[in-house]
Amino acid sequence: MVIILVGCQWGDEGKGKVIDYLAAKADMVIRSQGGNNAGHTVITEDGEFKFQLMPSGILHPECTCIIGNGVVVDPIVILREISQLRERGIDPKNLIVSERAHMVMRYHPLFDQLEEDSRGDDRLGTTWRGIGPAYADKVRRIGFRIGDLQKEAFMRKKLAFVVGNVKNPILTKLYEKEAYDWESMLEEYMGYAKLLDPYIKDTFPVIQEALDRNANILLEGAQATMLDLDFGTYPYVTSSNPTAGGALTGSGIAPTKVDLTIGVYKAYTSRVGYGPFPSELTDEVGDQIRERGHEFGTVTGRPRRIGWFDAAVGRYSARVNGVGCAALMRLDILDEQPMLKVCAGYEFRGTRHDHPIANISHYKHCTPIYEEMPGWETEIGAARCWEDLPQRCRDYVDRVGELIGVPVELVGTGPRRDQFVTRGRKLFD
Protein backbone atom coordinates (compact mmCIF):
# COMPACT_ATOMS: atom_id res chain seq x y z
CA MET A 1 0.00 0.00 0.00
CA VAL A 2 1.29 3.47 -0.90
CA ILE A 3 0.13 6.45 1.15
CA ILE A 4 1.05 10.08 0.48
CA LEU A 5 1.01 12.42 3.44
CA VAL A 6 0.69 16.08 2.47
CA GLY A 7 0.33 19.34 4.38
CA CYS A 8 -2.82 21.20 3.39
CA GLN A 9 -2.25 24.69 4.80
CA TRP A 10 0.95 26.79 5.06
CA GLY A 11 2.98 24.16 6.91
CA ASP A 12 3.50 23.26 10.57
CA GLU A 13 0.28 21.22 10.58
CA GLY A 14 1.73 18.38 12.67
CA LYS A 15 2.88 16.10 9.84
CA GLY A 16 5.81 14.74 11.85
CA LYS A 17 3.51 13.21 14.45
CA VAL A 18 1.23 11.66 11.83
CA ILE A 19 4.23 10.26 9.95
CA ASP A 20 5.60 8.76 13.17
CA TYR A 21 2.18 7.26 13.89
CA LEU A 22 1.90 5.69 10.44
CA ALA A 23 5.56 4.68 10.29
CA ALA A 24 4.93 2.14 13.04
CA LYS A 25 3.19 0.04 10.36
CA ALA A 26 5.20 1.19 7.35
CA ASP A 27 7.99 -0.73 5.69
CA MET A 28 9.41 2.38 4.03
CA VAL A 29 9.20 6.15 4.56
CA ILE A 30 10.35 8.44 1.74
CA ARG A 31 11.05 12.15 2.16
CA SER A 32 10.33 13.47 -1.32
CA GLN A 33 11.04 17.22 -1.52
CA GLY A 34 12.22 20.34 0.28
CA GLY A 35 15.32 20.74 2.38
CA ASN A 36 16.37 21.78 5.86
CA ASN A 37 14.09 24.82 5.69
CA ALA A 38 11.35 22.62 7.14
CA GLY A 39 11.16 20.99 10.55
CA HIS A 40 9.28 18.01 11.96
CA THR A 41 8.91 17.37 15.67
CA VAL A 42 8.22 13.91 17.10
CA ILE A 43 7.67 13.34 20.82
CA THR A 44 8.19 9.80 22.10
CA GLU A 45 8.73 8.11 25.43
CA ASP A 46 12.43 8.85 24.87
CA GLY A 47 11.85 12.58 24.56
CA GLU A 48 11.53 15.15 21.80
CA PHE A 49 13.16 14.72 18.40
CA LYS A 50 13.41 17.55 15.88
CA PHE A 51 14.28 16.72 12.30
CA GLN A 52 15.01 18.99 9.36
CA LEU A 53 16.13 16.43 6.77
CA MET A 54 15.86 13.06 8.45
CA PRO A 55 12.66 11.15 7.55
CA SER A 56 10.47 11.02 10.65
CA GLY A 57 10.22 7.23 10.40
CA ILE A 58 13.87 6.94 11.43
CA LEU A 59 12.79 6.19 15.01
CA HIS A 60 11.39 2.85 13.78
CA PRO A 61 14.52 0.73 13.09
CA GLU A 62 12.65 -1.83 10.98
CA CYS A 63 11.45 0.91 8.60
CA THR A 64 13.65 1.82 5.62
CA CYS A 65 13.96 5.61 5.48
CA ILE A 66 14.82 7.26 2.18
CA ILE A 67 15.78 10.83 1.37
CA GLY A 68 14.49 10.97 -2.18
CA ASN A 69 15.72 12.51 -5.39
CA GLY A 70 13.48 15.57 -5.01
CA VAL A 71 15.14 16.73 -1.78
CA VAL A 72 18.02 19.22 -1.62
CA VAL A 73 20.42 17.93 1.03
CA ASP A 74 22.84 20.03 3.04
CA PRO A 75 25.59 17.52 3.97
CA ILE A 76 26.39 19.47 7.12
CA VAL A 77 22.81 19.20 8.36
CA ILE A 78 22.25 15.52 7.58
CA LEU A 79 25.57 14.59 9.20
CA ARG A 80 24.61 16.62 12.27
CA GLU A 81 21.28 14.82 12.54
CA ILE A 82 22.99 11.43 12.17
CA SER A 83 25.39 12.42 14.96
CA GLN A 84 22.57 13.63 17.22
CA LEU A 85 20.70 10.35 16.79
CA ARG A 86 23.82 8.36 17.65
CA GLU A 87 24.36 10.48 20.76
CA ARG A 88 20.89 9.35 21.89
CA GLY A 89 21.64 5.70 21.25
CA ILE A 90 19.98 5.43 17.82
CA ASP A 91 22.02 4.14 14.88
CA PRO A 92 20.32 5.33 11.65
CA LYS A 93 21.51 2.35 9.61
CA ASN A 94 18.02 2.20 8.06
CA LEU A 95 18.75 5.51 6.26
CA ILE A 96 19.33 5.73 2.49
CA VAL A 97 20.11 8.95 0.64
CA SER A 98 19.32 9.02 -3.08
CA GLU A 99 22.37 9.66 -5.21
CA ARG A 100 20.08 11.78 -7.41
CA ALA A 101 19.25 14.22 -4.60
CA HIS A 102 20.88 17.63 -5.10
CA MET A 103 23.14 19.25 -2.53
CA VAL A 104 22.93 22.56 -0.79
CA MET A 105 26.46 23.83 -1.32
CA ARG A 106 28.46 26.09 0.96
CA TYR A 107 27.66 29.16 -1.15
CA HIS A 108 23.89 28.65 -1.41
CA PRO A 109 22.92 30.07 2.03
CA LEU A 110 25.03 33.18 1.35
CA PHE A 111 23.33 33.77 -1.99
CA ASP A 112 19.97 33.18 -0.31
CA GLN A 113 20.68 35.94 2.21
CA LEU A 114 22.16 38.35 -0.34
CA GLU A 115 19.21 37.95 -2.71
CA GLU A 116 16.70 38.34 0.10
CA ASP A 117 18.42 41.48 1.41
CA SER A 118 18.44 42.98 -2.08
CA ARG A 119 14.62 42.79 -2.17
CA GLY A 120 14.29 45.35 0.60
CA ASP A 121 10.63 45.79 1.58
CA ASP A 122 9.64 43.13 -0.97
CA ARG A 123 11.54 40.34 0.79
CA LEU A 124 9.93 36.90 0.80
CA GLY A 125 10.85 35.76 4.30
CA THR A 126 13.11 32.85 3.34
CA THR A 127 14.96 30.88 6.00
CA TRP A 128 18.42 31.69 4.52
CA ARG A 129 19.13 27.94 4.35
CA GLY A 130 20.04 28.10 0.65
CA ILE A 131 17.11 26.02 -0.52
CA GLY A 132 15.93 28.33 -3.30
CA PRO A 133 19.42 28.86 -4.78
CA ALA A 134 20.04 25.09 -4.66
CA TYR A 135 16.86 24.36 -6.61
CA ALA A 136 17.70 27.21 -9.00
CA ASP A 137 21.09 25.62 -9.73
CA LYS A 138 19.36 22.28 -10.27
CA VAL A 139 17.18 23.87 -12.95
CA ARG A 140 20.19 25.70 -14.45
CA ARG A 141 21.98 22.33 -14.57
CA ILE A 142 24.95 23.54 -12.55
CA GLY A 143 23.90 21.76 -9.36
CA PHE A 144 25.78 19.05 -7.50
CA ARG A 145 24.10 15.76 -6.66
CA ILE A 146 24.82 13.62 -3.62
CA GLY A 147 26.19 10.91 -5.88
CA ASP A 148 28.83 13.35 -7.12
CA LEU A 149 30.55 13.00 -3.75
CA GLN A 150 31.64 9.53 -4.84
CA LYS A 151 33.51 10.96 -7.86
CA GLU A 152 36.40 13.17 -6.70
CA ALA A 153 37.75 13.94 -10.19
CA PHE A 154 34.29 15.03 -11.31
CA MET A 155 33.85 17.22 -8.22
CA ARG A 156 37.22 18.85 -8.84
CA LYS A 157 36.42 19.72 -12.45
CA LYS A 158 32.89 20.93 -11.77
CA LEU A 159 33.74 22.98 -8.67
CA ALA A 160 36.48 24.76 -10.60
CA PHE A 161 33.95 25.75 -13.24
CA VAL A 162 30.87 26.53 -11.10
CA VAL A 163 32.69 28.36 -8.31
CA GLY A 164 35.40 29.94 -10.43
CA ASN A 165 33.36 30.94 -13.50
CA VAL A 166 29.80 31.34 -12.19
CA LYS A 167 29.59 32.04 -8.47
CA ASN A 168 32.73 34.06 -7.71
CA PRO A 169 32.18 36.68 -10.44
CA ILE A 170 28.70 37.35 -9.02
CA LEU A 171 29.98 37.50 -5.46
CA THR A 172 32.87 39.83 -6.18
CA LYS A 173 31.42 42.09 -8.90
CA LEU A 174 27.73 42.32 -7.95
CA TYR A 175 27.79 41.93 -4.18
CA GLU A 176 31.41 43.01 -3.52
CA LYS A 177 32.03 39.93 -1.37
CA GLU A 178 35.10 37.77 -1.02
CA ALA A 179 35.56 34.97 -3.55
CA TYR A 180 35.39 31.30 -2.55
CA ASP A 181 38.43 29.04 -2.77
CA TRP A 182 37.10 26.06 -4.69
CA GLU A 183 40.08 23.85 -3.81
CA SER A 184 39.47 24.15 -0.07
CA MET A 185 35.76 23.55 -0.79
CA LEU A 186 36.71 20.34 -2.60
CA GLU A 187 38.66 19.16 0.43
CA GLU A 188 35.70 19.99 2.67
CA TYR A 189 33.20 18.06 0.56
CA MET A 190 35.49 15.05 0.16
CA GLY A 191 35.41 14.90 3.96
CA TYR A 192 31.62 14.75 3.83
CA ALA A 193 31.88 12.08 1.13
CA LYS A 194 33.66 9.64 3.46
CA LEU A 195 31.03 10.06 6.17
CA LEU A 196 28.00 9.87 3.87
CA ASP A 197 29.23 7.09 1.57
CA PRO A 198 27.53 4.24 3.54
CA TYR A 199 24.13 5.91 3.07
CA ILE A 200 24.31 6.89 -0.63
CA LYS A 201 22.52 4.57 -3.06
CA ASP A 202 20.51 4.52 -6.24
CA THR A 203 17.06 4.44 -4.64
CA PHE A 204 15.16 3.47 -7.80
CA PRO A 205 15.69 -0.31 -7.49
CA VAL A 206 15.16 -0.16 -3.71
CA ILE A 207 11.78 1.53 -4.08
CA GLN A 208 10.70 -0.59 -7.05
CA GLU A 209 11.48 -3.79 -5.15
CA ALA A 210 9.34 -2.56 -2.26
CA LEU A 211 6.48 -1.82 -4.68
CA ASP A 212 6.80 -5.27 -6.26
CA ARG A 213 6.32 -6.99 -2.90
CA ASN A 214 3.39 -4.72 -1.95
CA ALA A 215 5.24 -3.15 0.95
CA ASN A 216 3.63 -0.39 3.00
CA ILE A 217 5.23 2.82 1.70
CA LEU A 218 4.67 6.27 3.16
CA LEU A 219 5.62 9.39 1.19
CA GLU A 220 6.48 12.15 3.63
CA GLY A 221 5.97 15.73 2.54
CA ALA A 222 7.62 18.85 3.92
CA GLN A 223 6.06 22.33 3.89
CA ALA A 224 2.50 22.38 2.49
CA THR A 225 0.19 23.00 -0.43
CA MET A 226 -0.18 26.75 0.06
CA LEU A 227 3.61 27.01 -0.21
CA ASP A 228 3.68 25.09 -3.49
CA LEU A 229 5.62 26.76 -6.27
CA ASP A 230 2.64 26.54 -8.64
CA PHE A 231 -0.49 26.33 -6.47
CA GLY A 232 0.62 28.29 -3.42
CA THR A 233 0.55 32.02 -2.68
CA TYR A 234 3.31 32.81 -5.19
CA PRO A 235 5.83 34.40 -4.75
CA TYR A 236 5.50 33.78 -1.00
CA VAL A 237 6.15 30.08 -1.43
CA THR A 238 8.88 27.48 -1.13
CA SER A 239 11.08 26.38 -4.04
CA SER A 240 9.62 22.93 -4.61
CA ASN A 241 6.23 21.22 -5.00
CA PRO A 242 5.01 20.01 -1.59
CA THR A 243 1.89 18.46 -3.16
CA ALA A 244 0.93 14.87 -3.94
CA GLY A 245 2.26 15.35 -7.46
CA GLY A 246 5.57 16.59 -6.11
CA ALA A 247 5.80 13.54 -3.84
CA LEU A 248 5.68 11.28 -6.88
CA THR A 249 8.32 13.11 -8.93
CA GLY A 250 10.48 13.45 -5.82
CA SER A 251 10.49 9.71 -5.19
CA GLY A 252 10.08 8.02 -8.57
CA ILE A 253 6.76 6.36 -7.81
CA ALA A 254 4.11 6.22 -10.51
CA PRO A 255 0.68 7.79 -9.79
CA THR A 256 -1.06 4.47 -10.50
CA LYS A 257 0.69 2.97 -7.48
CA VAL A 258 -0.87 5.36 -4.95
CA ASP A 259 -3.67 3.99 -2.77
CA LEU A 260 -4.46 6.97 -0.55
CA THR A 261 -3.50 10.59 0.04
CA ILE A 262 -3.92 11.85 3.59
CA GLY A 263 -4.20 15.59 4.09
CA VAL A 264 -2.86 16.98 7.36
CA TYR A 265 -4.57 20.07 8.76
CA LYS A 266 -4.08 22.05 11.92
CA ALA A 267 -7.32 22.79 13.82
CA TYR A 268 -6.54 26.46 13.28
CA THR A 269 -4.16 28.05 10.75
CA SER A 270 -0.63 29.39 10.93
CA ARG A 271 2.01 30.60 8.55
CA VAL A 272 5.57 31.93 8.80
CA GLY A 273 6.86 34.96 6.97
CA TYR A 274 5.15 37.24 4.49
CA GLY A 275 2.20 36.70 2.19
CA PRO A 276 -1.61 36.88 2.28
CA PHE A 277 -3.45 35.28 5.18
CA PRO A 278 -7.20 36.10 5.09
CA SER A 279 -8.16 34.51 8.42
CA GLU A 280 -5.22 35.96 10.37
CA LEU A 281 -5.82 36.97 13.98
CA THR A 282 -3.93 40.03 15.18
CA ASP A 283 -5.74 40.29 18.51
CA GLU A 284 -5.57 38.73 21.97
CA VAL A 285 -7.12 35.48 20.75
CA GLY A 286 -4.32 35.03 18.23
CA ASP A 287 -1.75 35.68 20.95
CA GLN A 288 -3.43 33.14 23.24
CA ILE A 289 -3.38 30.42 20.58
CA ARG A 290 0.24 31.20 19.68
CA GLU A 291 1.40 30.94 23.28
CA ARG A 292 -0.65 27.84 24.11
CA GLY A 293 0.49 26.14 20.92
CA HIS A 294 4.14 27.25 21.23
CA GLU A 295 3.85 28.50 17.67
CA PHE A 296 7.43 29.34 16.89
CA GLY A 297 9.32 27.95 13.89
CA THR A 298 11.14 24.62 14.41
CA VAL A 299 13.93 25.80 12.11
CA THR A 300 13.96 29.60 12.49
CA GLY A 301 12.39 30.18 15.91
CA ARG A 302 10.28 32.96 14.38
CA PRO A 303 6.79 33.50 15.85
CA ARG A 304 4.14 32.13 13.52
CA ARG A 305 1.19 34.16 12.36
CA ILE A 306 -2.08 32.69 13.68
CA GLY A 307 -5.57 32.55 12.22
CA TRP A 308 -8.85 30.68 12.37
CA PHE A 309 -9.25 27.49 10.37
CA ASP A 310 -9.56 28.38 6.69
CA ALA A 311 -11.86 25.84 5.03
CA ALA A 312 -11.49 27.54 1.64
CA VAL A 313 -7.77 26.74 1.77
CA GLY A 314 -8.58 23.27 3.13
CA ARG A 315 -11.06 22.51 0.34
CA TYR A 316 -8.68 23.78 -2.33
CA SER A 317 -5.80 21.67 -0.98
CA ALA A 318 -7.98 18.56 -0.76
CA ARG A 319 -8.84 18.86 -4.44
CA VAL A 320 -5.35 19.75 -5.67
CA ASN A 321 -3.94 16.68 -3.89
CA GLY A 322 -6.82 14.23 -4.27
CA VAL A 323 -7.08 13.87 -0.49
CA GLY A 324 -9.03 10.80 0.57
CA CYS A 325 -9.13 11.47 4.30
CA ALA A 326 -7.84 14.11 6.68
CA ALA A 327 -5.89 14.31 9.92
CA LEU A 328 -6.89 17.28 12.09
CA MET A 329 -4.03 18.06 14.44
CA ARG A 330 -3.50 20.21 17.53
CA LEU A 331 -7.19 20.27 18.36
CA ASP A 332 -6.29 20.54 22.05
CA ILE A 333 -4.82 24.02 21.51
CA LEU A 334 -8.39 25.29 21.14
CA ASP A 335 -9.52 23.78 24.47
CA GLU A 336 -9.79 27.14 26.22
CA GLN A 337 -11.58 29.11 23.50
CA PRO A 338 -15.24 29.86 24.31
CA MET A 339 -16.10 30.68 20.69
CA LEU A 340 -14.52 29.38 17.49
CA LYS A 341 -14.69 30.64 13.93
CA VAL A 342 -14.20 28.82 10.65
CA CYS A 343 -13.56 30.67 7.42
CA ALA A 344 -15.98 29.05 4.94
CA GLY A 345 -15.04 31.26 1.98
CA TYR A 346 -14.15 34.81 0.96
CA GLU A 347 -15.86 37.93 -0.29
CA PHE A 348 -14.06 40.07 -2.84
CA ARG A 349 -15.69 43.00 -4.62
CA GLY A 350 -19.15 41.67 -3.96
CA THR A 351 -18.45 38.13 -5.16
CA ARG A 352 -18.07 35.04 -3.02
CA HIS A 353 -15.06 32.80 -3.63
CA ASP A 354 -14.82 29.26 -2.24
CA HIS A 355 -11.10 28.83 -2.93
CA PRO A 356 -7.95 31.01 -2.80
CA ILE A 357 -7.73 33.51 -5.65
CA ALA A 358 -4.71 33.03 -7.92
CA ASN A 359 -4.14 36.79 -8.23
CA ILE A 360 -2.13 37.52 -5.11
CA SER A 361 -3.03 41.22 -5.12
CA HIS A 362 -6.70 40.31 -4.98
CA TYR A 363 -6.29 37.45 -2.53
CA LYS A 364 -4.68 39.60 0.13
CA HIS A 365 -7.71 41.91 0.07
CA CYS A 366 -10.30 39.15 0.45
CA THR A 367 -12.63 39.34 3.44
CA PRO A 368 -13.20 36.01 5.22
CA ILE A 369 -16.76 34.73 5.54
CA TYR A 370 -16.99 33.13 8.97
CA GLU A 371 -19.16 30.52 10.61
CA GLU A 372 -19.18 30.59 14.40
CA MET A 373 -19.33 27.58 16.68
CA PRO A 374 -19.22 27.27 20.49
CA GLY A 375 -16.00 25.93 21.98
CA TRP A 376 -15.88 22.91 24.29
CA GLU A 377 -13.83 24.63 27.06
CA THR A 378 -12.44 21.43 28.51
CA GLU A 379 -9.20 19.51 28.10
CA ILE A 380 -9.25 16.67 25.57
CA GLY A 381 -5.70 15.32 26.01
CA ALA A 382 -6.92 12.13 27.70
CA ALA A 383 -9.32 11.21 24.88
CA ARG A 384 -8.42 7.97 23.10
CA CYS A 385 -11.58 7.25 21.14
CA TRP A 386 -14.14 9.37 19.29
CA GLU A 387 -16.75 9.03 22.03
CA ASP A 388 -14.32 10.45 24.61
CA LEU A 389 -14.40 13.86 22.90
CA PRO A 390 -16.99 16.43 24.05
CA GLN A 391 -19.97 16.78 21.72
CA ARG A 392 -19.05 20.35 20.77
CA CYS A 393 -15.56 19.17 19.88
CA ARG A 394 -16.98 16.41 17.67
CA ASP A 395 -19.31 18.95 16.06
CA TYR A 396 -16.32 21.13 15.21
CA VAL A 397 -14.38 18.23 13.68
CA ASP A 398 -17.40 17.11 11.66
CA ARG A 399 -18.07 20.62 10.37
CA VAL A 400 -14.44 21.00 9.28
CA GLY A 401 -14.74 17.73 7.37
CA GLU A 402 -17.95 18.87 5.70
CA LEU A 403 -16.43 22.18 4.63
CA ILE A 404 -13.23 20.73 3.19
CA GLY A 405 -15.11 17.88 1.52
CA VAL A 406 -13.23 14.91 3.03
CA PRO A 407 -13.78 12.92 6.25
CA VAL A 408 -11.54 13.56 9.24
CA GLU A 409 -10.21 10.14 10.27
CA LEU A 410 -7.36 11.11 12.62
CA VAL A 411 -7.50 13.71 15.39
CA GLY A 412 -4.49 14.95 17.34
CA THR A 413 -5.33 15.66 20.99
CA GLY A 414 -1.85 16.46 22.31
CA PRO A 415 1.86 16.34 21.51
CA ARG A 416 2.66 12.79 22.62
CA ARG A 417 2.66 9.71 20.40
CA ASP A 418 -0.36 8.22 22.17
CA GLN A 419 -2.51 11.37 21.98
CA PHE A 420 -4.48 10.35 18.91
CA VAL A 421 -8.13 9.68 18.25
CA THR A 422 -8.99 7.51 15.26
CA ARG A 423 -12.42 7.03 13.73
CA GLY A 424 -12.20 3.48 12.50
CA ARG A 425 -10.55 3.69 9.09
CA LYS A 426 -7.65 1.23 8.97
CA LEU A 427 -4.43 2.49 7.44
CA PHE A 428 -1.62 0.13 6.45
CA ASP A 429 -3.54 -3.05 7.29
N, C-alpha and C positions, 0 to 999 in steps of 0.2 A: 504494500500500500504506500502511495506517495501523497504526502500532505504538505501543502505550502502554508507557511505562517506569515502573514503580512500585517504591517501596521496600517491602520485605516484613518489616522488623524495626522498630526504633525510630529509624530514620534513620541517616545517616552510613555507608551501606552501600558507597558508591563510585559513586553514580549519575552524578556529573559525568563520570567517566572513560568510563563506558559510553555516555553521551549523546554525548560528543565522538567516540567510536569510531564510533557509528552515524551521526552527523551528517555524516561524510565522504561518505555515500551518500544523505543526505536532502536533499530539496528545501525542506523547511520543518520548523522545530522550534518547538513551542508550549509555553510555560510556562503551566500551567493553574490553579494555586492557590498559596496561601501568600503569604509576603511576605519581607522581608529578615531574618526570624528563622531562615532556613535558609541554608546555604552549600554551594557546590559548588566543588571544586578540580580544575583541569585542568592537567596538566604536559605541555608540548610542548617542541620543540627550541628555542623562544624563551623558555623559562622557565616559572615557575608563575603561573597565573591563578586568582584567587579571586573567585567571583561570589556575590552575594546575591540579586539580582533578574534580572540579565542571563541570558537563555537560554544554555546552555553551547555551543550551536551557533554562537555569534557569531564564533568563530575561523575559521569556514568562510565566506568572503565571498559565495560563490554560494548559500548557504543563507538563506532568509528566516526571520528569528527574530521570533516574536510573543510578547509578554506579554499573555496572554489575559484575558478578562473576569472570571475567577474569582480573579485575583491582587489583593492590596491593595498599591498602589505608593506608596512614600515618594518624592516627587519629589527630595528631597535626595540620597537614595541612588542612584537611577537616574542622575541627572545626574553624581554623583561617579564612577560606574562608566563612563559614557560618556567623561568626562574622562580617567580612568586609561587606558582603551583608546587614546585619541588620543595620550596621552603616550608610548605604546609603539608608535606608528606604525600603529595599527589604527583605521580610520574605520568606526564601526558603522552605516553607511548601509543595511544590510540589516535594521535593527531597526524593528519596528512595535509600538506600544503601543495596546491596545484602548481606545477611548473609553469603553467600558462598565466598565473596571477601576476599582475604588474606590481612593481615596487614603488613605494614612496622613497625618492632619493633624498640625499642630504640637502639639496638645494630647493626642493619643492616647498617646505614650510616657509622658507625665506621669501620665495616668490609669492606665495599665498599672502603673506603679511604686506609685502610691498604693493601688490596689486590692490589689496583691500584698502590700504592707507591712501592710495592714489584716487580712490573713489570719493573721498571726503564725505559729505553728507549723504551720498548715495551708496554708502557701503552696504554690503549684503549681510554682514554678521557671521562670517565664516569662523571656523574654529582655529584657523592658522595651523592646521595639521598637514597641509600640503595635498589634500585630497583632490581638489579641483585641478591644480597644476599637474598632478600625476595622471589623472584621466585625460587632461588636454594633451599631454605628451603621448599617451596611448593612441589617441585619435590621430595625432600628427605623425605617428609611427617613428618616434624617437624615444619611446619608453623602454625601460628595462624590465624583463620578466624574471620571476624568481628562479626559473630554470637557468637563466644566464649566469647565475652564481657558480654553476658547475662548469663553466667554460671561461677560464682565466684569460686566455688569449683573445677571446671575443670581447670580454669586458674591457680589456686594455684598449683595444682598437676603438670600441664604441664610446667609451668614456672620453678618450682623447678628442673624438669628433664632437660629441654632444656638449661636453663641458667647454672644450677649447673653442669651438666654432659657433655654438648656439647660445649657451647660457652665459658665459663670461662676457661676451660683447654687450649683452643686454644689461648685465649687472654693472659693468664699469662705465658704459657710455650713457645709458638711460637713467640708471638709479645712482650712479657715482658710488658704487660699493666695491669692496675688494674682490678680486677674482679668486675662484676656487683653484686649488692645486689638484688636478685630476689624478696624479700619480699617488698622492697620499690618500685620496678617496678610493682608489683601487685597492690599496693595502687594507683600508678599513673594511671594505666590502668583502674582500677575500677572507677576512677574519669572521665575518658573519656567515660566509659560505660554509666554513668548517663546522660551525655550530648548528646550522640549519639543514645540512646535507641529509641527516637521517630522516627528515620529515618530508623532503621534496620528492614528489612522484608525479607521473602522468596519471591524473585522476580519472580520465575517460574509461579505461578498462575496469578500474575499481568500481566505479558507479554502475557501469553497464552490467557487471557481474552481479551486483546487488539487485538490480532490476530483474535480471533473468531468473533469480531465485525467489522473486516476490518478497524481498526484504521490506521491512518498515523503514521508509526514508522520510526524513523531515527536512524541508528546505527552510532555513532560518533567514528572515529578512532583517536588515538594519534600517534605521530611519522609517519613513512611512510614505503613504500614497500622496499626501499633500505636499511632500518635498520631492516628488518625482520630477525629473528633468522635463518631461513632456506634459504630464497631467497635474502637476503641482502648481503652486502660486509663483510661477516664474516671473522674475529672476530670483526670487527668495526661496531657492530650492537647493538640494544637494546636487552632486555631479554625476549621479548614476540613476538607475531606474529601480526604486525600492517597491516595485509592484510584482504581481504574480508573473507577468511576462518577463520582467527582469530576473526573477528567480530562475527561470528556465534557461535563459541565455547565459546567466552567470554560473550555471552548474553543468550544462550540457545534457539536460533531460528534456525529452520531447513532450509537447503538451498533451499528447494522447496517453501518456503514462500517469497523469495526475488524477488522483481519486477525489481529493477534497482540498479546498482552500479555506482556511480559517482566518477570519479577520479579527484583529485584536483592537479593542477600543478601551479607552479610559472612561470612567463613569462621568467625567467632566472633560474639559479640553485644556490642553496646554501647548505652547510653542515657545521656542527659544529664538531670539534674534528678531530681525525686522520682518515686515510683510503684513498683509491684511489679516485680520482676525475678528470677524464680525461679532462673535459672542463674547468678546473679551470683557473681563470684569476689572475695573480700575478702582473699586471701592473696598470697603472693609470686608465684605464677603470674599472677594478675591484674595485678600491678604490672609484671611482665616484659612482658606483652602490651601494656599501655598505653604503656610507654616505647618498645618496639620499633615499635609502630604509630603513635607520636606522637598518641595519642588525646586530643586537646584540641579543644574546639569551634572550628570555623572562624569563627563569629560572635562567641561569648562568650569563648573561650579557656578555658572551664571544663574540668577533667579529666573525661573520660567514665568512667562505670561500665562495667566489663568482665565478661563472662561467657562460658561455653561456648556453642557453637551450640545454639539452641533449635529443634528440629525441630517441636515442637508449635506454636510461633508460626509457623514457616515453612509448615507444612501448612495452618494456618488462613488465613494470608495468601494462599496460592496459590488456595484455594477462594473466598475473598471476592472476589478480583480476576479469577478465571478465567485464571490464569497458564498460558501454553502452554509456556514454557521459562524457565530460570533462568540468571542470571549470578552466579557465586560469586566475590566479590572479596576482595582482601587475603589470599589464601591463603599468600603468602610470609611473613606475620607469624607464622605458626605453625611456620616452618622449624626453630626451635631446640627445640621442645617434644618431649620423649621419649614422652609419653603424652597422648592427646587424649580428651576426653569429648564426647559429644553427648547432649543432653537429648531423649529420645524421647517423653516424656509426663510427667504429674504424678500424684502420689498425694495425695489429700485425704480425710481421714476414712475411710480404708480403701477408697476407690474410685479407680480409675484414670481419668484424663481425658486425652484425646488432643488437646485444644485449650484455649486460655486460657478460664478461667471468667469469665463476665460480671460476677458479683458480686466487686467489687474487694476486699472484706474477706476473702473466701475465697481469691481468687487469690494474694494476698500471703502466704498461709500454706501454699501448695502446696509439696510436696517434689518436686524434680526426679527423674525416673527416668533414670539415665544408662546409656549404652553406652560402653564404652572401646575405643579403637583405638590401636595403636602409631603414633607420629609417624615422619616420614621423616628428620628430623635432617640435612638437607642443603639448600643453597640452590637455589631453583627459578627465580630471576630470569632466567636465560638461556633457559628453556624457551620454544619457539615453536610446538610442536605437541604433541598429546596424548601421543605416545610418548616425548617428552623428559622427562615427569614421572616421578618415582620410583613404583614400583608401590604403595607404601603411600600415597602422595599420591593416586594415582588411585582407590585403594580408598576413601579418605576422601570424595572428591568423589562417587563412585558411591553410597556409603551415604547421604550427604546427600540426593542426588536421590531415592533410594528412600523415604526417610523423609518428605520433603515432598511426594512424589507427582508431581513433574515432572522432566524431564531437565535436567541442567546442561549448557548448550551453550557458555557463555563462562566462562573462568576468568582472573581477574586475578592475575598473578604478580609485580607490582611497580608502582610509581607512574607510570612513563613510559607514553606513548601506545603504544609498541610492545610493552609487556609484557602480552600477551594470548595466551591459548591458546584456540583455537576447535575445536569437535568436528564440523565439517562442515555444520551447518545454515546455509543461506544466508539472510541477512537483507537486505532491500532489494535484491533482484536487479536 
